[in-house]
């Protein structure tokens, strides 16, 4: 059961020092989730549930005491706090920018921005990308710029789940078992949290030690394909799953794709698709006509140069919907 006196490390003046102290005294941590699909929750976990993965991460990244690690994001983010604690554990030096860095931790959106503005800054740097899916197109662009890239899928509740080059090449992280049940990913792992601090929230577990946060996906020949959180859009009395629609549209996209439900006076909502490359629209419309069920097909199509993201680097669907409905895009 989660400890009610768990330490809120992100609220401390020095979260990394607070983690070290908590580990020394075997005190649990209270960490905020990013609130991908609902109001954020507070995850409670042991420090060991992170520390036990440190050697695996160091090996996969080739990170040691000679490394110089750039972590530009806020330490209030679970991903960045882990990166900082891990760098200190390895004896690496944390640096304030990409100059001279051997390693960096970025979200996919931050990587795309850096590749668009200053790609040479990351040449020769091993960048670990997380916080949202890393698409193969961005991965290829990073390689072309001389960047070494690794990517992982995880969650604040689960920690590491799968690791690979990009979102289409993920395999279970060492020590982790992953299976899909009715399109939902379940994980059995030593890195899973104890639960939530909020008494009205509970983590979904089974009697055999498997846990899920509701992300949809498939496991095919050892490869973990993450489709996204299973939020739905109710349109004309039918409920369609956003992650399923996005997964299919990504097959024909060279840029990013996001799907939201636009309010409609008669249908409740209509499915809307947003792309970041205007040239993708003809192919995606054709793909939707042939491969999606009628209720799943986007009725509105939009182009934005970039999708809005949260501080954690995930697509900000509330901001995206606001942009489509209030800024004249729709």
C-alpha positions as CSV (number, residue, x, y, z in Angstrom):
1,X,0.0,0.0,0.0
2,X,1.2,3.6,-0.7
3,X,2.8,5.3,2.2
4,X,0.9,8.5,3.2
5,X,4.2,10.2,4.3
6,X,5.9,9.7,0.9
7,X,8.3,12.5,0.0
8,X,7.1,15.0,-2.7
9,X,10.6,15.3,-4.2
10,X,9.5,17.6,-7.1
11,X,8.5,20.2,-4.5
12,X,11.9,20.2,-2.9
13,X,14.5,22.9,-3.6
14,X,16.9,20.2,-4.8
15,X,14.9,17.2,-6.0
16,X,18.0,15.1,-6.8
17,X,19.4,15.5,-3.3
18,X,15.9,14.8,-1.9
19,X,15.8,11.5,-3.8
20,X,19.3,10.5,-2.5
21,X,18.2,11.2,1.0
22,X,14.9,9.3,0.6
23,X,16.8,6.3,-0.8
24,X,19.2,6.4,2.2
25,X,16.3,6.3,4.6
26,X,14.1,4.0,2.5
27,X,11.4,6.6,2.2
28,X,8.9,6.3,-0.6
29,X,8.5,9.0,-3.3
30,X,5.4,10.9,-4.3
31,X,5.6,11.9,-8.0
32,X,3.0,13.7,-10.2
33,X,1.8,12.1,-13.4
34,X,1.6,14.2,-16.6
35,X,-2.2,14.0,-16.8
36,X,-2.3,12.6,-20.3
37,X,-6.0,11.8,-20.4
38,X,-7.4,13.0,-17.2
39,X,-6.6,15.1,-14.1
40,X,-3.1,14.3,-12.9
41,X,-2.5,11.8,-10.2
42,X,0.3,11.4,-7.6
43,X,2.2,8.1,-8.0
44,X,3.9,6.6,-4.9
45,X,6.9,4.4,-5.5
46,X,10.0,3.1,-3.7
47,X,13.4,4.5,-4.6
48,X,14.5,0.9,-5.4
49,X,11.9,0.8,-8.2
50,X,14.1,3.3,-10.0
51,X,17.6,2.4,-8.7
52,X,17.2,-1.3,-9.7
53,X,17.0,-0.2,-13.4
54,X,20.0,2.1,-13.3
55,X,22.6,-0.4,-14.5
56,X,20.4,-1.4,-17.4
57,X,19.9,2.2,-18.5
58,X,23.7,2.9,-18.2
59,X,24.5,-0.1,-20.3
60,X,22.0,0.7,-23.0
61,X,23.2,4.3,-23.2
62,X,26.9,3.7,-22.8
63,X,26.8,6.2,-19.9
64,X,29.5,6.3,-17.2
65,X,31.6,8.6,-15.1
66,X,33.2,10.1,-18.2
67,X,29.8,11.2,-19.6
68,X,28.4,14.7,-19.8
69,X,24.6,14.8,-19.6
70,X,22.3,17.6,-20.8
71,X,18.8,17.5,-19.3
72,X,17.0,20.7,-20.4
73,X,13.5,19.9,-19.1
74,X,12.2,20.7,-15.6
75,X,13.0,18.3,-12.8
76,X,9.3,18.3,-11.8
77,X,8.9,15.9,-14.7
78,X,9.4,12.3,-13.7
79,X,11.4,11.6,-16.9
80,X,13.9,14.4,-16.2
81,X,14.2,13.7,-12.5
82,X,15.0,10.1,-13.3
83,X,17.6,11.3,-15.8
84,X,19.3,13.6,-13.3
85,X,19.3,11.0,-10.5
86,X,20.7,8.4,-12.9
87,X,23.5,10.7,-14.2
88,X,24.6,11.4,-10.6
89,X,24.5,7.7,-9.7
90,X,26.8,7.0,-12.7
91,X,29.2,9.7,-11.6
92,X,28.5,11.7,-14.9
93,X,28.6,15.4,-15.1
94,X,25.4,17.3,-15.7
95,X,25.8,20.2,-18.2
96,X,23.7,23.2,-19.0
97,X,23.6,22.8,-22.8
98,X,24.4,20.6,-25.8
99,X,27.9,22.0,-26.2
100,X,30.3,19.3,-25.0
101,X,27.5,16.9,-24.0
102,X,27.8,13.2,-24.7
103,X,24.2,12.4,-23.8
104,X,20.9,14.3,-23.7
105,X,17.3,13.6,-22.6
106,X,14.7,15.2,-24.9
107,X,11.0,14.8,-25.7
108,X,10.2,14.1,-29.3
109,X,8.9,17.7,-29.8
110,X,12.1,19.1,-28.3
111,X,14.2,16.9,-30.6
112,X,12.2,18.1,-33.6
113,X,12.7,21.7,-32.6
114,X,16.4,21.3,-32.1
115,X,16.8,19.5,-35.5
116,X,14.9,22.3,-37.2
117,X,16.9,25.1,-35.6
118,X,20.4,23.9,-34.6
119,X,20.9,20.3,-35.8
120,X,24.7,20.5,-35.6
121,X,24.4,21.1,-31.8
122,X,23.4,17.4,-31.3
123,X,25.9,15.8,-33.7
124,X,27.7,13.0,-31.9
125,X,25.4,13.2,-28.9
126,X,23.4,10.1,-27.7
127,X,19.9,11.4,-27.2
128,X,17.4,9.4,-25.1
129,X,13.9,10.4,-26.3
130,X,10.8,9.8,-24.2
131,X,7.6,11.5,-23.0
132,X,5.7,10.7,-26.2
133,X,6.2,8.4,-29.3
134,X,9.2,9.0,-31.5
135,X,8.2,8.6,-35.1
136,X,10.5,6.9,-37.6
137,X,10.7,10.1,-39.7
138,X,12.1,12.2,-36.8
139,X,14.5,9.3,-35.9
140,X,15.8,9.2,-39.5
141,X,16.3,13.0,-39.5
142,X,18.2,12.8,-36.2
143,X,20.5,10.0,-37.7
144,X,21.1,12.2,-40.8
145,X,22.2,15.0,-38.5
146,X,24.8,12.7,-36.8
147,X,22.7,12.1,-33.6
148,X,22.7,8.7,-31.9
149,X,19.1,8.0,-30.7
150,X,17.5,5.7,-28.2
151,X,13.8,5.8,-27.3
152,X,11.7,4.3,-24.6
153,X,8.0,3.9,-23.7
154,X,7.1,4.1,-20.1
155,X,4.7,5.7,-17.7
156,X,5.0,7.4,-14.3
157,X,3.3,4.4,-12.8
158,X,5.2,1.8,-14.7
159,X,8.7,3.3,-15.2
160,X,10.4,1.6,-18.1
161,X,8.4,-0.7,-20.3
162,X,10.0,-1.0,-23.7
163,X,13.2,0.4,-25.4
164,X,14.4,0.7,-28.9
165,X,15.4,3.0,-31.7
166,X,12.0,4.6,-32.3
167,X,8.3,3.9,-31.6
168,X,8.1,1.1,-34.3
169,X,11.1,-0.8,-32.9
170,X,10.4,-1.2,-29.2
171,X,11.1,-4.3,-27.2
172,X,10.6,-5.0,-23.5
173,X,13.0,-3.3,-21.2
174,X,15.3,-5.8,-19.3
175,X,13.3,-7.5,-16.5
176,X,9.9,-6.4,-17.9
177,X,7.2,-8.6,-19.3
178,X,4.6,-7.1,-21.6
179,X,1.4,-8.6,-23.0
180,X,-1.7,-7.2,-24.8
181,X,-5.1,-8.1,-23.5
182,X,-8.0,-7.1,-25.8
183,X,-5.9,-4.3,-27.2
184,X,-4.7,-3.1,-23.8
185,X,-1.0,-3.3,-22.7
186,X,-0.3,-5.0,-19.4
187,X,3.1,-5.1,-17.6
188,X,4.7,-7.2,-15.0
189,X,7.9,-5.6,-13.8
190,X,10.0,-4.8,-10.7
191,X,9.9,-1.1,-11.6
192,X,6.1,-0.6,-11.1
193,X,4.9,1.9,-8.5
194,X,3.0,1.0,-5.3
195,X,-0.1,2.9,-6.3
196,X,-1.6,6.4,-6.1
197,X,-1.6,8.8,-3.1
198,X,-5.2,9.9,-3.8
199,X,-7.5,7.6,-1.8
200,X,-10.2,7.7,-4.6
201,X,-7.7,6.4,-7.2
202,X,-6.5,2.8,-7.6
203,X,-4.0,1.2,-10.0
204,X,-5.4,-1.6,-12.1
205,X,-3.7,-4.8,-11.2
206,X,-4.5,-8.5,-11.3
207,X,-3.7,-11.3,-8.9
208,X,-0.6,-12.4,-10.9
209,X,1.2,-9.1,-10.5
210,X,0.3,-7.6,-13.9
211,X,-0.5,-3.8,-14.1
212,X,-2.0,-1.5,-16.7
213,X,-2.5,2.2,-17.1
214,X,-4.9,1.8,-20.0
215,X,-2.5,2.3,-22.9
216,X,-3.6,0.5,-26.0
217,X,-1.2,-1.6,-28.1
218,X,-0.1,-4.9,-29.4
219,X,2.8,-7.3,-28.8
220,X,4.0,-8.9,-32.0
221,X,6.9,-11.4,-32.0
222,X,8.5,-9.6,-29.0
223,X,7.9,-6.1,-30.5
224,X,5.8,-3.7,-28.4
225,X,3.6,-1.4,-30.5
226,X,2.1,1.4,-28.4
227,X,-1.0,3.0,-29.9
228,X,-1.7,5.5,-27.1
229,X,-4.1,6.1,-24.3
230,X,-7.6,4.6,-24.9
231,X,-9.6,7.8,-24.9
232,X,-12.8,7.8,-26.9
233,X,-15.0,10.1,-29.0
234,X,-18.7,9.6,-29.1
235,X,-20.1,10.6,-32.4
236,X,-23.6,9.9,-33.6
237,X,-24.1,7.3,-30.8
238,X,-21.0,5.4,-31.6
239,X,-17.8,5.6,-29.5
240,X,-14.5,5.3,-31.3
241,X,-11.0,5.0,-29.8
242,X,-8.6,7.9,-30.6
243,X,-5.5,5.7,-30.4
244,X,-6.8,3.2,-32.9
245,X,-7.5,6.0,-35.5
246,X,-4.2,7.7,-34.9
247,X,-2.3,4.4,-35.3
248,X,-3.8,3.7,-38.7
249,X,-3.3,7.2,-40.0
250,X,0.3,7.2,-38.9
251,X,1.0,4.5,-41.4
252,X,0.5,6.9,-44.2
253,X,1.9,10.1,-42.6
254,X,5.3,11.6,-43.0
255,X,4.7,14.1,-40.2
256,X,2.7,14.0,-37.0
257,X,-1.0,13.2,-36.7
258,X,-3.4,13.8,-33.9
259,X,-7.1,13.1,-33.6
260,X,-9.7,15.0,-31.5
261,X,-13.4,15.2,-31.2
262,X,-14.9,18.5,-32.4
263,X,-18.2,19.4,-30.7
264,X,-21.2,19.0,-33.0
265,X,-24.8,20.1,-32.2
266,X,-26.5,17.0,-33.6
267,X,-23.8,14.2,-33.4
268,X,-22.3,15.2,-30.1
269,X,-18.9,15.3,-31.7
270,X,-17.2,14.6,-35.1
271,X,-13.8,13.0,-35.5
272,X,-11.2,15.6,-36.6
273,X,-7.6,14.8,-37.8
274,X,-4.7,17.3,-37.6
275,X,-1.5,16.8,-39.5
276,X,1.8,18.8,-39.4
277,X,2.6,18.2,-43.1
278,X,-0.1,19.5,-45.5
279,X,1.2,17.1,-48.2
280,X,0.0,14.2,-46.1
281,X,-3.7,15.1,-46.4
282,X,-4.5,13.4,-49.8
283,X,-3.0,10.1,-48.8
284,X,-4.5,10.1,-45.3
285,X,-8.0,10.9,-46.6
286,X,-7.7,7.9,-49.0
287,X,-6.4,5.7,-46.3
288,X,-9.3,6.6,-44.0
289,X,-11.8,5.9,-46.7
290,X,-10.5,2.4,-47.3
291,X,-9.3,1.2,-43.8
292,X,-11.4,2.9,-41.2
293,X,-15.0,2.1,-40.2
294,X,-17.5,4.9,-41.1
295,X,-17.7,6.1,-37.5
296,X,-13.9,6.3,-37.2
297,X,-13.3,8.4,-40.3
298,X,-12.3,12.0,-39.7
299,X,-15.0,14.4,-41.0
300,X,-12.8,17.4,-40.6
301,X,-9.1,17.7,-41.6
302,X,-6.7,20.4,-40.5
303,X,-3.1,21.4,-40.9
304,X,-1.0,23.0,-38.2
305,X,2.8,23.6,-38.5
306,X,3.2,22.0,-35.0
307,X,1.0,20.2,-32.5
308,X,0.8,22.0,-29.1
309,X,2.5,20.0,-26.3
310,X,2.4,19.9,-22.5
311,X,5.4,20.7,-20.3
312,X,6.0,16.9,-20.3
313,X,6.3,16.9,-24.1
314,X,3.0,15.1,-24.8
315,X,0.4,16.3,-27.3
316,X,-1.8,18.8,-25.4
317,X,-5.3,17.8,-26.7
318,X,-7.1,20.5,-24.8
319,X,-4.9,23.2,-26.4
320,X,-5.3,21.5,-29.7
321,X,-9.1,21.5,-29.5
322,X,-9.0,25.1,-28.4
323,X,-6.8,26.1,-31.3
324,X,-9.3,24.4,-33.8
325,X,-12.4,26.0,-32.3
326,X,-11.3,29.4,-31.1
327,X,-8.5,30.6,-33.4
328,X,-10.3,30.5,-36.6
329,X,-8.7,27.3,-37.8
330,X,-12.0,25.4,-37.9
